[in-house]
């Protein structure tokens, strides 16, 4: 016969569960993941190269995993820092998922690691939906991308714990309006910190490492409005939490 | 475009639920709640869903998406507003930045309409009973 079966299951429940498990597993080993999101060409590899070098100079055990659709170019660049680096080829997939990341860390991530930087696939749409078990989610945008980037990609910027502007050395040439950019970030993610960086000139280099180390040491990270669980106030428009796995039927 | 991954996750979960229930012969439709801020495009999802269903128990199933508008509430002044797209998450009334997002991030399967061989004893007919909502 024909039935309507209530499921009330979050579509990404499996990824969220894997992410939760990975975060707890890594936290028990004293490791935190930093998930870096940006569009292609925003300069996240260049900034990361500098941060990894700095970590090495300061004897902070870090590692980096870079995800791309194709080529090992980024891993080759990051490996010059001397820290453990792994390239993941997603074979066309536009984002990483928590289970994939966990599989790649298994047997590779050194035990003494404190921070793992994950350079997600260059894409501001899809990776935003997938929790990788990170402790710190960082969304980057270069000064050339336009001040309205946070409004065009509200989930990527709205779910960030930290926003990083790159390539400030050419800000003047491209007439980057910092105040407008900050106002747009504030609109989708009130209270999030925005850091200005230039990998070429060294501006702001180390800030990412400092914030990540603070996070691994237990300093509370920013709590984005978009990432908080909805609070219910007894209004009639409440929506049930999406975790139930027991189905009941009404036919 | 991660809508294909989302569609595959939906198919996977419905198939699991069907296996748990036992004796499900076909899935007619799946009703999905998609928040305005879920980062999923319903049209792209519908396209992917059809492909993801091919060769599964869900072959030919209809995807019904229910859009959920984004709504927020200001903690200090209690003002409530529709966040719009792009969303405004600072309070339009007092300018406050302590905001609760009440709705808009939903991405969940609400219910599934399927056929099974487990007819209730009191129903002599095998005619489909219309959905009650």
Interface residues (C-beta under 8 A of the other chain):
Chain A: X1 X2 X3 X4 X5 X6 X7 X8 X9 X10 X11 X12 X13 X14 X15 X93 X94 X95 X97 X125 X126 X128 X129 X130 X150 X151 X152 X154 X155 X158 X186 X187 X188 X189 X190 X191 X225 X226 X228 X230 X231 X232 X233 X235 X237 X239 X242 X247 X249 X250 X251
Chain B: X1 X2 X5 X6 X9 X10 X12 X13 X14 X17 X20 X21 X28 X32 X33 X37 X38 X39 X40 X68 X71 X72 X73 X85 X86 X87 X88 X89 X90 X97 X98 X99 X100 X101 X102 X103 X105 X106 X107 X108 X109 X110 X111 X112 X113 X114 X115 X116 X118 X119 X120 X123 X126 X128 X129 X131 X132
